[in-house]
């Protein structure tokens, strides 16, 4: 029988207790540990794109990362944290109930939707309608992906990060697909500017980009905004986009508003949402169509 993702939490932790491990290797190791049959190992999700067991190991790892018991290091690799080691030494069962003692995990699982009707992503069946449950599950999956994609983005090289942002802005419709319409400026930084997007073939209308690949909590301050403003002035530019993987301090936000130039600020959460929306660092796995009755069709 294929174990649930919660049953896999402690084994996933244990697999990473001594060194950095690769997710696929852990999946193989745990398949042997649980004595899965060939059929169980190859049983696919309804989408037909991923094995059920692989999916559950991945979710166990995601939940543990969000709670701070694991740390994603590089692509598909992770290692245990001090909190994870403490959890392993405990005699308590490691599951969602255990993870609720961690604030980051609670922030992840307790999400409000736009109309505030759904207070948690895991809603009891007797409260929510089926379509509310479906949308809540969709939101939970995307929230997990946002966390993961932002964590990965913080660990790429500066050059990779700058190119990633160029690709994102092009996908969003800035510039066009012609070669040379968007480019990074390399290690020079070019007086506080990391990239340029030409809105027209001659480069008369340009958008300049500043990129800060900061760790969580290392927020961009008002001084950085003023420096970017100065760089834009040197280029006689009217448009700038400041993107960070962390966040902006209140004074930085106010400074951007007070300056007479159009500077758009994009923080880490917004960046992750945009990357998911425009398939930068992610891809569509399955498309579900939510149907409803066409009342007009049945009118006499």
C-alpha positions as CSV (number, residue, x, y, z in Angstrom):
1,X,0.0,0.0,0.0
2,X,1.3,3.4,-0.9
3,X,1.9,5.5,2.2
4,X,0.4,9.0,2.6
5,X,2.5,12.1,2.3
6,X,2.2,12.5,6.1
7,X,3.5,9.0,6.7
8,X,6.4,9.9,4.5
9,X,7.5,13.0,6.5
10,X,9.7,11.3,9.1
11,X,11.3,9.0,6.6
12,X,12.1,11.9,4.3
13,X,13.6,13.8,7.2
14,X,15.6,10.7,8.2
15,X,17.0,10.4,4.7
16,X,18.5,13.8,4.9
17,X,19.9,13.7,8.4
18,X,23.6,13.2,7.5
19,X,24.1,15.0,4.2
20,X,22.5,16.9,1.3
21,X,20.3,14.5,-0.7
22,X,18.6,14.4,-4.1
23,X,14.8,14.1,-4.2
24,X,14.8,11.3,-6.8
25,X,17.3,9.3,-4.7
26,X,15.2,9.6,-1.6
27,X,12.2,8.5,-3.6
28,X,13.9,5.3,-4.7
29,X,15.2,4.7,-1.2
30,X,11.8,5.1,0.4
31,X,10.2,2.9,-2.2
32,X,12.5,0.1,-1.1
33,X,12.0,0.9,2.6
34,X,8.2,0.6,2.2
35,X,8.5,-2.5,0.1
36,X,6.4,-1.1,-2.7
37,X,5.6,-3.4,-5.6
38,X,6.4,-2.4,-9.2
39,X,2.7,-1.6,-9.7
40,X,2.7,0.7,-6.7
41,X,5.9,2.5,-7.7
42,X,4.6,3.1,-11.2
43,X,1.0,4.0,-10.4
44,X,0.3,7.3,-12.0
45,X,-1.8,10.3,-11.0
46,X,-4.9,11.0,-13.1
47,X,-2.8,13.4,-15.1
48,X,-0.6,10.5,-16.2
49,X,2.5,12.6,-15.8
50,X,3.8,11.6,-12.4
51,X,3.8,8.6,-10.1
52,X,1.6,8.8,-7.1
53,X,4.4,7.8,-4.8
54,X,6.8,10.4,-6.3
55,X,4.1,13.0,-5.8
56,X,3.6,12.2,-2.2
57,X,7.3,12.2,-1.4
58,X,7.5,15.6,-3.0
59,X,4.7,17.0,-1.0
60,X,6.2,15.6,2.3
61,X,9.4,17.4,1.4
62,X,7.5,20.6,0.6
63,X,5.7,20.6,3.9
64,X,8.9,20.0,5.8
65,X,10.6,22.8,4.0
66,X,7.8,25.2,4.7
67,X,7.9,24.3,8.4
68,X,11.7,24.9,8.5
69,X,12.6,21.2,9.1
70,X,14.3,20.9,5.7
71,X,16.2,23.4,3.6
72,X,16.2,23.3,-0.2
73,X,19.8,23.7,-1.3
74,X,20.0,23.4,-5.1
75,X,17.8,22.0,-7.8
76,X,15.9,18.9,-6.4
77,X,18.3,18.7,-3.4
78,X,17.7,19.3,0.3
79,X,19.2,18.9,3.7
80,X,17.9,18.7,7.3
81,X,17.9,21.8,9.6
82,X,18.5,22.0,13.3
83,X,14.7,22.0,13.7
84,X,14.5,18.8,11.6
85,X,17.2,17.1,13.7
86,X,15.2,18.0,16.9
87,X,12.1,16.6,15.4
88,X,13.8,13.3,14.5
89,X,15.0,12.9,18.1
90,X,11.5,13.4,19.4
91,X,9.2,10.5,19.9
92,X,6.3,12.5,18.5
93,X,4.7,11.6,15.2
94,X,5.7,14.0,12.5
95,X,2.6,15.0,10.5
96,X,0.6,18.1,9.8
97,X,-0.5,18.4,13.4
98,X,3.1,18.4,14.5
99,X,4.1,21.0,11.9
100,X,1.4,23.4,13.1
101,X,3.6,24.4,16.0
102,X,5.7,26.3,13.4
103,X,4.6,29.8,12.4
104,X,5.8,29.5,8.8
105,X,3.9,26.3,8.3
106,X,0.7,27.9,9.7
107,X,1.1,30.9,7.4
108,X,1.4,28.5,4.5
109,X,-1.7,26.3,5.4
110,X,-4.0,29.1,6.6
111,X,-4.6,31.2,3.6
112,X,-7.6,33.5,3.0
113,X,-9.1,33.7,-0.4
114,X,-10.3,37.0,-1.9
115,X,-13.8,37.0,-0.4
116,X,-12.6,35.7,3.0
117,X,-15.1,32.8,2.8
118,X,-12.4,30.1,3.1
119,X,-10.3,30.5,6.2
120,X,-8.1,27.5,5.6
121,X,-6.9,25.6,2.6
122,X,-7.8,22.3,4.3
123,X,-11.6,22.8,4.6
124,X,-13.8,20.2,6.2
125,X,-16.1,18.6,3.6
126,X,-19.2,19.4,5.5
127,X,-18.5,23.2,5.3
128,X,-17.3,23.9,1.8
129,X,-19.0,23.2,-1.5
130,X,-17.1,21.0,-4.0
131,X,-16.1,23.9,-6.1
132,X,-14.8,25.8,-3.0
133,X,-12.7,22.7,-2.1
134,X,-11.4,22.5,-5.7
135,X,-10.4,26.2,-5.7
136,X,-8.9,25.9,-2.2
137,X,-6.8,22.9,-3.3
138,X,-5.7,24.8,-6.4
139,X,-4.6,27.7,-4.3
140,X,-2.8,25.4,-1.9
141,X,-0.8,23.8,-4.7
142,X,0.1,27.2,-6.1
143,X,1.1,28.6,-2.7
144,X,3.5,25.6,-2.3
145,X,4.9,26.2,-5.8
146,X,5.3,29.9,-5.0
147,X,7.4,29.1,-1.9
148,X,9.5,26.6,-3.8
149,X,10.1,28.8,-6.9
150,X,11.1,31.8,-4.8
151,X,13.5,29.6,-2.7
152,X,15.1,28.3,-6.0
153,X,15.3,31.8,-7.4
154,X,17.2,33.2,-4.4
155,X,19.9,30.6,-5.0
156,X,20.7,31.2,-8.7
157,X,23.7,33.2,-9.8
158,X,23.2,37.0,-10.3
159,X,23.6,36.6,-14.1
160,X,21.0,33.9,-14.2
161,X,18.6,36.0,-12.0
162,X,19.0,39.0,-14.3
163,X,18.3,36.9,-17.4
164,X,15.3,35.3,-15.7
165,X,13.8,38.7,-15.1
166,X,14.3,39.7,-18.7
167,X,12.5,36.5,-19.8
168,X,9.7,37.2,-17.4
169,X,9.1,40.7,-18.6
170,X,9.2,39.6,-22.2
171,X,6.6,36.9,-21.4
172,X,4.5,39.6,-19.8
173,X,4.4,41.5,-23.1
174,X,7.1,44.1,-22.6
175,X,9.2,44.7,-25.7
176,X,8.7,41.9,-28.3
177,X,10.3,38.7,-29.4
178,X,12.8,40.3,-31.8
179,X,16.4,39.7,-30.9
180,X,18.1,42.5,-29.0
181,X,14.8,44.1,-27.7
182,X,15.8,43.1,-24.1
183,X,19.2,42.4,-22.6
184,X,21.2,42.4,-19.4
185,X,24.1,44.7,-18.8
186,X,26.5,42.2,-17.3
187,X,28.8,42.6,-14.3
188,X,29.4,46.3,-14.8
189,X,26.0,47.1,-13.4
190,X,26.1,50.2,-15.6
191,X,25.5,52.7,-12.8
192,X,22.9,50.8,-10.9
193,X,21.0,49.3,-13.9
194,X,20.9,45.6,-14.5
195,X,18.8,45.3,-17.6
196,X,17.0,47.1,-20.4
197,X,13.9,46.5,-22.4
198,X,13.3,48.4,-25.6
199,X,9.6,49.1,-26.2
200,X,10.2,50.0,-29.8
201,X,12.7,48.8,-32.5
202,X,14.9,51.9,-32.2
203,X,15.1,51.9,-28.4
204,X,13.5,55.3,-28.1
205,X,11.2,54.1,-25.3
206,X,13.1,52.1,-22.8
207,X,12.4,50.4,-19.4
208,X,15.3,50.0,-17.1
209,X,15.5,47.2,-14.5
210,X,17.2,46.9,-11.2
211,X,17.5,43.4,-9.7
212,X,18.2,42.5,-6.1
213,X,18.6,38.8,-5.3
214,X,18.2,39.1,-1.5
215,X,17.6,36.6,1.2
216,X,14.3,36.6,3.1
217,X,14.3,39.5,5.6
218,X,17.1,41.4,3.8
219,X,14.7,44.0,2.6
220,X,15.4,46.8,0.1
221,X,15.6,50.2,1.8
222,X,14.9,53.8,0.6
223,X,18.6,54.3,-0.2
224,X,18.5,51.7,-2.9
225,X,15.5,53.3,-4.4
226,X,17.2,56.7,-4.5
227,X,20.3,55.2,-6.1
228,X,18.1,53.6,-8.8
229,X,16.3,56.9,-9.3
230,X,19.7,58.6,-9.8
231,X,20.7,55.9,-12.3
232,X,17.5,56.5,-14.3
233,X,18.1,60.2,-14.3
234,X,21.6,59.7,-15.7
235,X,20.0,57.9,-18.6
236,X,17.2,60.4,-18.9
237,X,14.7,57.5,-18.5
238,X,11.1,57.8,-17.4
239,X,10.4,54.2,-16.5
240,X,12.0,51.8,-14.1
241,X,11.2,48.4,-12.5
242,X,12.9,47.4,-9.2
243,X,12.6,43.7,-8.5
244,X,13.8,41.9,-5.4
245,X,13.4,38.4,-4.0
246,X,12.9,39.8,-0.5
247,X,10.7,42.8,0.2
248,X,10.7,46.6,0.4
249,X,10.8,48.6,3.6
250,X,7.9,51.0,4.2
251,X,10.3,53.9,3.7
252,X,11.4,52.4,0.4
253,X,7.8,52.1,-0.8
254,X,7.1,55.7,0.3
255,X,10.3,57.0,-1.4
256,X,9.2,55.3,-4.7
257,X,5.8,57.1,-4.4
258,X,7.4,60.5,-3.6
259,X,9.8,60.5,-6.5
260,X,8.5,62.1,-9.7
261,X,9.4,59.2,-11.9
262,X,7.5,56.0,-12.6
263,X,9.2,53.3,-10.6
264,X,7.4,50.0,-10.2
265,X,8.3,47.8,-7.2
266,X,8.0,44.0,-7.3
267,X,8.8,42.0,-4.2
268,X,9.5,38.3,-3.8
269,X,5.9,37.2,-3.4
270,X,4.7,39.1,-6.4
271,X,7.7,37.8,-8.4
272,X,6.9,34.2,-7.6
273,X,3.2,34.7,-8.6
274,X,4.3,36.3,-11.9
275,X,6.8,33.5,-12.6
276,X,4.0,30.9,-12.1
277,X,1.5,32.8,-14.2
278,X,3.9,33.2,-17.1
279,X,5.6,29.8,-16.8
280,X,9.0,31.1,-16.0
281,X,10.7,28.2,-14.1
282,X,7.4,26.3,-14.1
283,X,5.2,24.6,-16.6
284,X,1.6,23.5,-17.0
285,X,1.2,19.9,-15.9
286,X,-2.6,19.4,-16.3
287,X,-5.5,21.6,-17.3
288,X,-8.8,21.1,-15.5
289,X,-12.0,22.5,-17.0
290,X,-14.7,23.3,-14.4
291,X,-18.1,22.8,-16.1
292,X,-21.5,24.1,-15.3
293,X,-25.0,23.6,-16.9
294,X,-25.8,25.9,-19.8
295,X,-29.2,27.1,-18.7
296,X,-30.0,28.8,-22.0
297,X,-29.5,25.5,-23.9
298,X,-32.4,23.9,-22.0
299,X,-34.8,26.9,-22.4
300,X,-37.8,26.1,-24.6
